[in-house]
Amino acid sequence: MEAATALSRTDVQTALSRVCDSWNAGDPNSLAESYADDGRLIDPLGVSSRGRDAIAARFGEILGGPAAGSAALYYSHFSGARR
């Protein structure tokens, strides 16, 4: 397993924005790209998918079914640095 890497606020904001853009475009493959090759998704229905291909397939099912026509919104507000 790789060591964890610290992310900046900009990194996190960019990643979350990319996920929202992918969701809103209905692009399951792009959504799955945010997961590691051996990543795991447990969706709100409790269905577990392991591996990027399985995750992309599950996102395709979700976006084509219960979440069809839905939209994702990301909003961030940082009020100052934490020490």
C-alpha positions in Angstrom: 0.0 0.0 0.0 1.2 3.5 -0.8 1.9 6.0 1.9 -0.7 8.7 2.3 0.1 12.1 0.7 -1.0 15.4 2.2 -3.4 17.3 0.0 -3.9 21.0 -0.2 -7.3 22.7 0.0 -6.9 23.4 -3.8 -6.3 19.7 -4.4 -9.4 18.7 -2.5 -11.5 21.4 -4.1 -10.3 20.3 -7.6 -11.0 16.6 -6.9 -14.5 17.3 -5.6 -15.3 19.6 -8.5 -14.1 17.0 -10.9 -16.4 14.4 -9.3 -19.4 16.7 -9.5 -18.7 17.5 -13.1 -18.4 13.8 -13.9 -21.7 13.1 -12.2 -23.5 15.9 -13.9 -22.2 14.7 -17.3 -23.5 11.2 -16.5 -20.0 9.8 -17.1 -19.4 6.7 -14.9 -15.9 6.1 -16.3 -14.8 9.5 -15.3 -16.3 9.1 -11.8 -14.5 5.8 -11.4 -11.2 7.5 -12.3 -11.2 9.1 -8.9 -10.8 5.6 -7.3 -7.6 3.6 -7.0 -7.3 0.5 -9.4 -8.3 -1.7 -6.4 -10.6 0.9 -4.8 -14.0 0.1 -3.2 -17.3 1.8 -3.5 -20.2 1.2 -1.1 -23.1 3.1 -2.5 -26.1 4.5 -0.5 -28.0 1.3 -1.2 -25.3 -0.8 0.4 -24.0 -2.4 -2.8 -20.3 -3.0 -2.7 -18.1 -2.7 -5.9 -14.4 -3.4 -5.9 -12.0 -2.3 -8.6 -12.3 0.6 -11.0 -14.1 -1.4 -13.7 -16.7 -2.6 -11.3 -17.1 0.9 -9.8 -17.6 2.4 -13.2 -20.2 -0.3 -14.0 -22.0 0.4 -10.7 -22.0 4.2 -11.3 -23.5 3.4 -14.8 -26.3 1.5 -13.1 -26.9 4.3 -10.6 -26.8 7.1 -13.1 -29.1 5.1 -15.5 -31.5 4.1 -12.7 -32.3 5.7 -9.3 -30.1 8.8 -9.9 -31.1 9.4 -13.5 -31.4 13.1 -14.1 -29.9 14.1 -10.8 -27.3 16.7 -10.3 -24.3 17.0 -7.9 -23.3 20.3 -6.4 -20.1 21.1 -4.6 -19.8 24.2 -2.5 -16.8 25.1 -0.3 -16.2 27.9 2.1 -13.0 28.2 4.1 -13.1 30.9 6.8 -9.4 30.9 7.6 -6.4 28.7 8.3 -6.5 26.2 11.1 -3.4 25.8 13.3 
